[in-house]
Amino acid sequence: MSCSKIFSGDLPELTYEVIKYFQNDILTLYSCILVNRLWCRLATQLLWENPFSVRTENYDNYIEIYLQYLNDDFKTKLKEYNIINNSLPSNTLFNYYGFLKYLNINKLIFSIINWLEAAIGDSDLVSDFIRLASDICVSLVKLFIENEVNLDVLEIDIKHTSFGINYDDILELILQNTNFIHNNIKNLNFYIGYYKENKLLNNRILPIIKLHQNLKKVSLDHDSFFSYQSLLLSKDYNCSNTLSTIIFYYVDFEGIINLNRIFEQLNVLESVHLINCNSLNTGFSQQVINLTKPLKLKSLFVQELGAISEIDSLQLLIQKSCDYLENFGYDCGLIYPPGLIQIPQAMRQLFELIVKHCKNIKFLDLNINDNPIIYPALNLIENIKHNLNYLTISIHDNNGHNSIILQKLGKIIPLKLEYLHLYLYYIKAYDFEVFLKSSQDTFTKKLLISNITKGQDILPSIKTYIMKKRRVKYLAINGALFRSEFVSDELFSLEDEVKEFMLYDIKVKSYYGLAINMDDFMKEVI
């Protein structure tokens, strides 16, 4: 009875919750549109909540429809470049811009640049290509502001100001509309890079934060922390009562002496993330372990440690954060500097400390080229697998570690994983088959395999133990893994193979499109 009511539309609230489950499954949402009028409206709403997400890979249709809402003069300008034509409908079924809930300015720019390049065919044919792209960006932001679109999240990412687009025009437009800042932006997130000039900081970014008074997330990278200490310490921006997430990305903590003061006054801070930061030494750890409140360290990623003191500091951090830690990554690099051969042993002790104190690890990223930590790393995986959901293992040399990992890993991984990424130097077909057999009860939503050098043909094993048993939903393979007659090293580019996997409801994806990089991690996992 309840099921029939859901499909007939008698329970719209419950129907919405059902459809929302497919929020990240674009193809399924498109199918929902065809069920009935209610399902069409609800699915359309979800499709347009975050249209500029790179993961949708469908921004061209969204942008063309948005352009229909712009004024006639601007549309005439676009027609002169043959960018849009009269075949597009002048009236749309919905006011699609009203569904927008999540807007990342950088993704908006990226989407427009890619759409414009495809529409023109050759960006060199338009002398003022960047100016045109910038005008489209500003026009769409203006459309959202003038129509009082209610955003759950506005993300301003100035870590990547590529494409030559001037962020100043966009930020100035937002700043000029104080009512929109006050009334239509629920949560504000900033991803901030380092700028030699403080003009953008002082004239645009800080005034927007001050007006909004509800900054939820901030990411500081490299040297930007020095410029933004006033943001975290001053009462003018209300961060002490609103900021819940702070990300330190490649920040060098050398000489920073007021961390304890910052953390003490952030009253609603729920998560701290340290991603590949430098100078995580005793001077750093002493500032945070003496805090009167818990250190809610959710992410800790370290790479190429330069001193034993840094590992001692990390051990103190682990003991301070304990079960708050959910994401951990370690990249040892290729070789250790002379005099630091004791680091692998210290890292082994750190892994043991994580096993003892941190029971909630969900995301694990390990580069394990050094022999002394390979078995402690496997022990770590086995002991945290009850919560583990994302696992990446990288090996960059051919010293036998590839075989050890493949022969041991299948026995210890969880029965269900959201994401498994094996980035190996050399894959032997026998070792890979051992891995697949020993993990045959595991279902992985996204499986990625990459081989650095020319390995043996593993495609038959993949078809036997993965494809035919439908053990993954998305698959990406990159590297010299196939038979010599294959021209490409990407499984995604082999049309016949992709079609065969589709027969088993497995979607083969581009390796680089499916892989989670650190920027994806900060926006999608944190």
N, C-alpha and C positions, 0 to 999 in steps of 0.2 A: 504493500500500500504506500509506504513512505517513498519507496523507490519510484513508483509511478507518479507520485506527486512532484518529485524532483524533476522528472523529465517533462511533465506537463506544465511546469512553471508555477504550481500552487504554493511552493515554499521558496520564494526568491532569496531569502537570506541564507538558507541552507544550500540552495543551488549555487550561490556565489562562493560559498566556502568550498564546495566540491570542485568548481571550475578553477578556483584560486590555487588548488593543488598543482595545476598544470602551468603555473605562471611562467616557468622557465622552459616550457616545452612548446615552442612556437607552432610547430606543425599540428599538435593536438588542439591548441587554441583555435587555429584556423578551421579544424574539423568541427569544433563546438559551434562555430558560427552558423553551420548548416542545420542544426538540430531544430530550433524554433526561434521565435522573435526574442524571447527572454534570454536564451542562451547566447544568441547573437549579440545582444546589447552587453551582457556581462563579459563575454569573451573579448569583444572589441575594446571594452574599457581596460581590461588587463593588457591587451596588446599595445595600447597607447599610453600606459602609465610610465613606461621607461623606453621610449622608442629609439633613443640614440645609443643604447647599449651596443657596444661592438659585438657582443656575443650573439645579437639577433641577426647580424649580417644582412639586414633587410632595410637599411636606412633610406634607400633610394625612394621607395614608395611613400614612406612617411614624409620625406622632405617635399616631394612633389605635391602632396595633398596640402601640407602646411602652406605652400606658396600660393595656393588658391585664395587664402584669406588675406593676402597682402593687397595694398592699394593698386589701382590700375596703372599708375605711372611706373611703379616698380616692375609690375608684370610685363609691361610694354618693353622695358629695358631688357628683361630676360629673354623676351621673344626675339629681340634684335640679334641676340647671340645664338638663336635657335636652341635655347636651353629648355624652354617650355613651349607648348603649342596649344592650339585651340581645341585639341581632342580631349583634354582633361575636363572633367565636369565642373561647371560653374557652381553648382549646388551639391552639397555633400549630405549624406544620410545623417551624420552626427556632427556636432561641433567638436572635432577630434582634439583640438588643443585643450579643451576643458577636462580631458581625462588625464592630462600630464600630472604626474606626482613626483617624479624624480628627474632632476635636471643637473647633469654634470656639464659644465661649460666646455671643458676640454673635449669631451666626447661629442658634443654638439659641433664643435669646430672640425674635429676629425671626420665626422659623418658628412658635413657639407663639403669639405675638400674632396673627399672620395667621390661623392655624388657629382660634384661639379666637373671633376676630371673625366668621369664616365660620360657625362652629358655633352661635354665639349669635344671629347675624343683626344684632343691634344692641347694641354694647358698653354703651350707656347704660342698657340694661335690667338690667344687673348693677352694683349700686352699688360693689361691691368688685372690679371687673374686674381692676385691676392686681394686687391682692393674690392673686386666683385664678391669674392668669398666673404670678406669682412663685412660688406654691406648686407649680405644675406644673413650672416650671423646676428648682426645688430638688429635687422628687421624682424627676425624671428623672436629674439628676446623682447623686443618692443611689443610684438604681438601678444606674447604671454603676459606682459605687464599690463597693457591696456585692457586686456580681457580679464584681468584679476584672477589669473589661474592660481589655484591653491596648491602649493608645493609642500609635500611632506619633507622633502630634502632638496636643498640647493647646495651643490658641491662646486666650489671654485678651485680648480686645480691649476696652479701656476708653477708647478714643478716642471711641466713640459710646455713651454711657450714656443712650440715649433710651428712650422707652416708659414711663418712670417706674419701671422695675424696679431694685430695690436689689441692686447687685452684691455688697455686703458679705455678704449671706446665703450666696450661692453660693461666694464665695471662702473664707468661714469654714468651710463644709462641707468644701471641698477641704483646707484647712489642718489640720483636725481629723484627717484620715486620712493620717497620715504614711507608712504602709506603701504606700498607693496612690501617693503622690507618688514614693516611692523605687523601687517595683517595677513599676508599671503605666503610667508615662508615660515614653516613650522620649525624645521631644524636646519642649521647652517654648518657645513663642513668645509674646512680649508686644507689643501695640500700645498705646502709652501716650500719653494726652493730658495736658493741664495741669489740675491741681487746686489750688485755693487752700488747701485743707486737706490735710495730709499724713497723715491718719488711715488712709486706704486704702493709701497707700504704705507706711507704717511698720508697720502692724498686719497687713496681708494680703499685699501683693504681694512685698515684699522677703523676708519669711519663707518664702513658697512657693519663691522662687528659691533661697534659701539652703539649704533642705531638699533641693531637687531636684539642685542642683549640676551641671546640664547645660543651661543656657539656650543655645539655638541662634540665635534671632533676636530682635531688639528693634527696635521702631519708636518713635522719640521725636518728638513734634510740638510746635510752638510753643514755649512756655516750659518744657516738661517737662524739657528737657535739664539745666537748672540743678538740678532736684530729684534727678535720677538719675545725676549724676556719680559719686556714691559707689558706685553699682552697678558702674560700669565700672572704677573705680580700686581698689576694695577687694578683697583676696584672699578675703574671706569667702564670696563668691558664685561663685568659680572661673571667672569670665567670661574670664579671660586664657587659659584652656585649653579653653573650650567655645564661646564666642561666635563664630559664623561669618558672621553677617549683621547689619549695623547700618544702619538707615534714619533719615535726618534729614528730617523732613517739616515744611516751613514753619518751620524753626528760624532764629532771628535770631542769628548768630554774633558780633554786636557785644559786645565785652568778654570773650569766652571765650578764655582764654589757655593752656589746658592740653591742647589737642587732640593735640599731638605726643606728650605723655606717655601719653594714652589709647591712641592708635594703636600706639605702640611696645610696650606691654605686652599687647596682644591678639594672642596668638601664633598663633591658628588663624583669624584673620579672613580670609575669602575674598571678601567683597564689601561695598562701601560705596556707599550710595545717597543722593544729594543731590536732594531734590525741592522745587523752588520755595522755596529758602532765601534769606534776606536776609543782607546784609553779607558777601557773597563777595568781599571786597576784598583788598588786599595783606596786611593784617594776618592774614587767614585763610590765604591761600595760602602765606605764608612759614612758617607752622607745619607745613604738610604736605609742602612740597617738600623740606624738610631731613630728612625721615624716613630712617632707615638701611635701611628695608625698602620694598618697592614699595607704592604706594598703589593698591589694587585697587578703583578707582572704577568700578563697573559701571553706575551710572545718574547722569545729570546733566540735570536739568530746570530751566530758568531762565525768568523772566518779568519783563517791564517793568523792565529794568535802569535804575538811576538814576545811574550814573556810568561814565565810561570806565575808571576804575580797576578796576571789577568785571570788565570784559571782559579787561583785562590779566591779572587774577587767573585768569580762566577759561582763558586761553591757557596759563598756567603749569600749571594742573591737567591740561589736555589733554596737554601734553608729558610730565607726570609719569605719567599713567595709561596713555596710548597704547592698546595693543590690549586692555586690560582693559575699556574702555568698550564696553557693549553696548546701552545705552538712552539716547537723547538727545532732549530736547524744548526748543523755544524758542517763547515767546509774547511777541511784541513789544508787545502791547496795541494800542490804536487809534491813538494819536498819541504822539509823543515830547514831553517837557517842553521848554520854551524853553531853548536853549543846549546841547541834547543831540542836535542833528541829525547829529552825527558818529558816533553809535552804529551806524546801519545799515552804514556803511563798516567799522567795527570788527568788527561781526558777520560781515560778508563775509569778513574775514580769519580769523575764528574758524572759519567753515565750511571755508575752504581748509586750515586747520590740521587739522581733523578728517579731511578727505579724505587728508591726508598721513600722519597718525599712527594713525588709528583704523580698522582694517580689519574689525572684527567687530561693527559696528552691526547689531542685529537689530530694534530697536524705535525708530521715528522719529516724532516728533509735532511738526509745524511750524505755527505761526500766522504767515503771511507777508503782512502788510498793506502793508509798505513796499517800494517799487519797487526800491531798490538791492540787495535781497537775494533777489529772486524767481529770478533766473537762477543765482546761487550756490546757492540752495536746490535747484533742479533739477539742478545739477551735482553737488551732494552726493548726491542720491538715485541718480543714475546711477552714481556711483563706489563706492557701498557696496551696490549691489543684489545682489551675489553672496551676502550673508548676510542681507539685509533680509527680515523676515517679517511685521512689523506696521508699517503706515504710516497716519498721520493727517495730513491737510492741511486747515487752516482758513483761510478768508478772510472778513472781516467787513465789507468795504465794496465798492462797485461802481465800481472804478477801472480795470477792464480786466484785473485779475489773474486773475479767474475764467476768462476766455477763454484767457489764456496757459497757465494750468495745464492746462486740459482739452485744449488743442491739442498740448501738449508732453509731458504726463505719460505717455500711453499708449505712447510709443516707448521709454521708459526704465525702466519698472517691471519687476520680475522676472517670470519665467514662472510662478512659483507664489508665492502670498501666503497667509498664515494669516488676515490681517485687513487690509482697506482701508477707510478711513473718509474720505469727502469731505464736508466741512462748508463749503458755499459760500454766498456772498451772493446770487448770481443765476446761474442756469444757462440758457444758450441751447441749444435743441434741436440746432442744427447743431454747436456746440462739443462737446456731449456725444456726438453720433454720431461725430465725429472721434476722440474718446477711445476709444470702444468699438471702432471699426474698427482703430485702431493698436495696441490691446492685445488683439486677438482670440485670441492664442495664450496669454494669461495665464489661469490658473485661480486663483480667490480663494475660500477656504473661507467667509469671512464678509465680505460687502460691505454697507457702510452708506453711504447718500446722504442728505444733508439740505440743504435750501434755505431760506435765511432769509426771502427775499421771494418774491412771486409770480413764478414763472418760467414757462417754456414747457413744454408737455406732452412729457415724455421717456419716458413709459410705452411707446409703440410701439417706440422704439429699444431699450429694456430687453428687451422680449419678443423682438425680432428677433436681437439680438446677445448676449444673456445667457441668457434663458430657453430658447430653441430650441436653443442650442448647449451648454446645461448647463454654464455656465462658473462657477457658484457653487454652494455647498451651502446657505448661509444668506443671506437677503437681508432688509434692512430699509431702508425709505424713509420719510422724514419731511419735511414742508414742503409748500409750494404747488407741487407738481410735476405735478399731474394735470389732467384736464379739469374744467371748472367744475361739471359735474353731480355730481361726487363730493363728498359731504358732508364726509368726513374727509380730513385730510392724511396719515394713516398708511396705508400700503399694507396693513399687518397687519389693519386694521379692515374691509377690503373683502373680504367673504367669497367672492364669485365669483372675484375676482382671485387670492386665496390658493389656491383650489382649482385654478385653471388652472396656476399655478406648480407645484403638487404633482404634476401630471401629468408634469412633467419632473424630478421628484425634487429640487425646490428648495423648501426650507422658508422661508416668509416669517415673520419674527419681529417682535416689538415693537422699535421703534428704540431706546428707552431700556433695554430688557432686553438687547439685543445689544451696545450700546455699552460700551466699556471706560472706566470712570472711574478716577480715581487710586487709590481704595481697591481696586478690582478688580486694578489693575496690581500693587499692593504684595503682594497675596495670591496672584495667579495667575501673574504673569509673573516676579516676582523670586524 
